Amino acid sequence: GQNIDQPTEMTATEGAIVQINCTYQTSGFNGLFWYQQHAGEAPTFLSYNVLDGLEEKGRFSSFLSRSKGYSYLLLKELQMKDSASYLCASMDSNYQLIWGAGTKLIIKP
Amino acid sequence: NAGVTQTPKFHILKTGQSMTLQCAQDMNHGYLSWYRQDPGMGLRRIHYSVAAGITDKGEVPDGYNVSRSNTEDFPLRLESAAPSQTSVYFCASSLPTPYYGYTFGSGTRLTVV
């Protein structure tokens, strides 16, 4: 079957670094997405990985290991505005997205 | 560009009533989809369309209908609402390639009583 798992909630301190993990089992894997969703708002696209390795975009980086079915989102220099839910989604061979339930990230001063 | 526009933002419906959730995009995206988001669960796709005149069922299509008469609009219709359809609904658009991700509308929070 197809499955995707990520932690329900994480807490971190302003200015620190946090890593949000995601594991997946997807038939015909076609890439891994990360989205940010602030409370009461729509998800917004952060990154897409289809090849192994780390991709960096400013304070945010995303890593993928296809052989391990594993990805993580790394957030550096945390700011209060980074408090949000982070959604992991894998794409299968039919271009359907399988979504995780999201990780709620709480930033403390 | 407005992106993806959804209306209404909030609505309360009685069991058995019908309504249409509107979705319009102005980015000339071919791919449109409807998702529902429920607490503790991942987004689930209801219906999707790859082009005008072509629609298909997603993961949870029962109780919902869609149509796609042009590129811009993709309405979602609930014919006879049930309390289980209480949810937040998102319309999302994208280009055929996934590299740029999906653009989501602001959502419709629907309560069925």
HADDOCK unambig.tbl for C-alpha pairs under 7 A between the chains (distance, minus, plus):
assign (segid A and resid 41 and name CA) (segid B and resid 106 and name CA) 6.15 0.50 0.50
assign (segid A and resid 42 and name CA) (segid B and resid 104 and name CA) 6.06 0.50 0.50
assign (segid A and resid 42 and name CA) (segid B and resid 105 and name CA) 6.48 0.50 0.50
assign (segid A and resid 42 and name CA) (segid B and resid 106 and name CA) 5.12 0.50 0.50
assign (segid A and resid 42 and name CA) (segid B and resid 107 and name CA) 6.43 0.50 0.50
assign (segid A and resid 43 and name CA) (segid B and resid 104 and name CA) 6.47 0.50 0.50
assign (segid A and resid 44 and name CA) (segid B and resid 103 and name CA) 6.96 0.50 0.50
assign (segid A and resid 45 and name CA) (segid B and resid 101 and name CA) 5.79 0.50 0.50
assign (segid A and resid 45 and name CA) (segid B and resid 102 and name CA) 6.70 0.50 0.50
assign (segid A and resid 48 and name CA) (segid B and resid 99 and name CA) 6.13 0.50 0.50
assign (segid A and resid 99 and name CA) (segid B and resid 42 and name CA) 4.84 0.50 0.50
assign (segid A and resid 99 and name CA) (segid B and resid 43 and name CA) 5.72 0.50 0.50
assign (segid A and resid 100 and name CA) (segid B and resid 42 and name CA) 4.79 0.50 0.50
assign (segid A and resid 101 and name CA) (segid B and resid 40 and name CA) 5.69 0.50 0.50
assign (segid A and resid 101 and name CA) (segid B and resid 41 and name CA) 4.54 0.50 0.50
assign (segid A and resid 101 and name CA) (segid B and resid 42 and name CA) 3.93 0.50 0.50
assign (segid A and resid 102 and name CA) (segid B and resid 42 and name CA) 6.89 0.50 0.50
